[in-house]
Every structure is written in C-alpha cells, then in structure tokens.
C-alpha cells in the first residue's frame, strides 16, 4: 500500500468520526442559538480572542498586541483557562506563582505586563469574570484568551484568528482535519485576523482570502504577520555570546528546541541565517523533564560546530526558566526568540481604532 492509498484508507476510517464530532458541535451551537444553553452578558465589555482550529494560530502574541495597545486606556482584566496547568479552579496571578500554577501562556502575559493588568485563570469563564470584578472593581475591559468555543459568556467583541498556512476553507472537522468548529461559525465573530502571513503578501492573496472567507459587511478582515526579534538569553548572563543571528557563521550550529503547536515558521526563520540548524520538537505546552534535558544535551554535545547554541521560543522560555531540572552549567548557551505581531491595514481601516470603536459603541 503506497502513501496515497494509506491516506485514503485513513480518511475513510476517520470520516464517520468527523461526522459524529460535527453533529455534536452542531447540536451544541443550536442549543446556544435557541437559548436552551444560556449566554451571560456583563456590564464590563468583554473581548474574546479565539480560533476555530486546533494548533497555534498566534492567540497569545495577538492578545499581547491588544493588551499593549490598550493597557493605558483601560483597566484590563485578562482571563484564561490556563491550559495544561497543574491546578484547578479560579487562581489570581501573583509573582509567587509558576507556569505550572497558571499555565505557560498566562504566566508569560502576566510577567510581560505585570502592574498594568489583572490576570487570572479559571475553567468557568463566567465565574472567573465575577471573581475578578469582586477582587478589582476598577476593571473596565476583559480580554478572554481562547474563548470562542466558550459560549456561556457573550462577548462584546469576538475576534477569531485563522492561520494563513492552514485556511479553514481548505480544512475539515476533527479528527479528519483540524477544525474545532465548522466555517459557518465565523458568522458569530466581529473581526477575523488572518495570521502568519508572508511578508510579501500580495493584493491577489488578500483578494483570494476575502473571497474564500466570504464575510458579512458588518465583519472586518485584517492580516497579520509574525516579526522575530534578536535572541535573548533565557537566563540572565553577563556578556551574551549571541546578540544577533546575523553574527552566525556557517561553522556555527543552532539546536532549535520547541514545545509549541507549530514550530515550522521559527525553523524557517532560523534557516535564513548562516548557521546549521537542528530541530528537537515536543508537544504543545510540554513541561520538560529531567530525561528531556538529558536527551537535549546528549544531542547538543554530539553536534558539530565552532560555536553551538540552543534556541527556543518565548513560550518555552517560561517553562525552562522555572524548571529545576535545567543544568546550571548550561545556562549561557540557551536563548529565546521574542516575537511581535504586525497587523496590516485593511483598506485604510486600522485594527486598534476599529476594535476600540466596537468596544465603546
């Protein structure tokens, strides 16, 4: 059986399960649409940042983009479920907590904007909002991370992110594809952002995406890309050996270690530079164990190169920085690559002014 035949056989097996999953999603959405399952609105406006696919569409960097733009205009409360944390229930973020307590992405956001936002995690978003309002009545804007499927809260503004490299109109429902929701659920959002666009996005690409998404006039469509910054030491070290990737030479080697949903964009970025790049990839939100580090440094020691470094992501950095198993003697060779979001104008419409208008109308 060749590769194409194996793929056809797998699709045949998974298709009935995809139908069953789709029926369950359809029934749940009907229950919300007909009021059988109740949505709750809040006096404080709520902005939801979510997606309709599994895997990384860039929710955290886009949430950070919004927080950075609005944190001096509003008293922001950020609420997440805290995916893969080792705790349960409502937890208010404080300096004493670790990524295992609140999750790696909330931890990253909290420490990036510490003192400018209030952040908490809770599986029940309604309970989380009420708890946060009781703790800090000054909050006048909530940002919910990954909440498009959590329909018990009715947001003032629904933002949905779709990956340029995996557009939903070319995908199928789980487990046959990567869609958590059918494409017609986009009718419930206010703003769609096509993420991870190439830097040379052309007018033809934009027009094709618009035609295929087929949004309503009341919805706005924006396009964004990821912009990588210079490497930063994971652990504070004097005189960093690698302050810019442009310093690398062909005789140098990078070991790219990631535990994110999609590491391909970062790997492609690193391979633009002169050094050799090797990759070790773990599951999304992976908590590195003692054995993992033994494996990583076993591979690292075996690599050739005049200079050798480990490169990781900003999200992985918070799990490595707080990890007791990382060997202290290897702190000077590991760096992370910060990322920022750049959002392109949509026919003269700017993203943040459009968002503020929707929040305040």
Phi, psi and omega in degrees: 000122181279178184299318180296321178292320178297319179296318179296320179294318179297318178299320179297323179290318186279337185304313179299324178291325176295321176297316180296317178298315180298322178295320178296317178296318180298315180296319180296316180293324175299319180298321176288317182297325181269000178082009177291315169262130190266136171264147180244130175260155180236152179296324177281129181298143181239129174250122178259131175245113185212193178208177177243012179233160169277160180092173188279117171253357178099032183299314184296310178297329178286323174298319178295323177300315180293316180299313181299323181286331190247354190289346176260355177261329182231159168269101192268135168250125179253127182234129179227161173282343180074056185303134178069013173289163182262013182240174178229158173079195183279129175222126176274130182292134174222169182297336185277352185271156182248171175303329178292334181281321186235356183098151186291320182289313174302321178301315179299313181296316182300314184284335177288327184240029183300128182094344180255343182222164167251131184230140177214165174235144178192135178294324179268104186294326178297312178298318181300316179297315180298318179297317182293323178293326177290322181287318182225089181295349181283347180300126179234013172201130176252139171243119180258125180270129176056056186239012182296326178277346181272079191279000178292337172259129177264107184282157173287322179226127177254117177252126178242131179259136174233142185277124179303324183279346178223065184297143185296333182286351174252014187240173179228163180293152173306149353271005180289324177231210183240011180281127172277335182221152174291159183299333182292350175290344178299343178299337182272003181253160180260324183227133172247132175243121175273114188261167176058036179287152176292156181293337180258035179305126186259161175303328178294318178299316181296314181296319179297317179296318179299315182296320183285325178286327172053056182282163178277161181300332181283352182260145178253145178240127177233163179233140181225161173224165179263132179242119183271143178256178178293153181297146180234137178299135176296318178251137179301120179227146176288143175050069179305139181280341184228096180259346179205138180293338179293345178284344186293151179235163181303334180276359177268159181225137174247133170255111182270114182247120184224151170226060180233170185293320185219103182268356187300317179300319179294317180297317177300319180297314182296326183283358172287340186264174193287332187291157170287142182237124173246152188233135168234117186243135177243170180297159179301137179066022184295131174267117187289133180261174176301319179295320178303313181293325175298318178294315182300312184282339170295315176295316183300315182295331181277353181283144173273154178155140178294316171234140182230137179223155170257131178243135178222181182265167179296323180292320177292328182305317185292333178278335177277318181302324183261013186264123183289346184270352180289127184291126181302331183288349183250018184288337186274000184246003183248131182227156172240158180253108176294149176234150174228156179262137169243124182252127182278149176292148178252094179051046178089350178274131179261143188297306185294312176303322178295318179295315180299318179301317180291325178295319190264355182281000000 
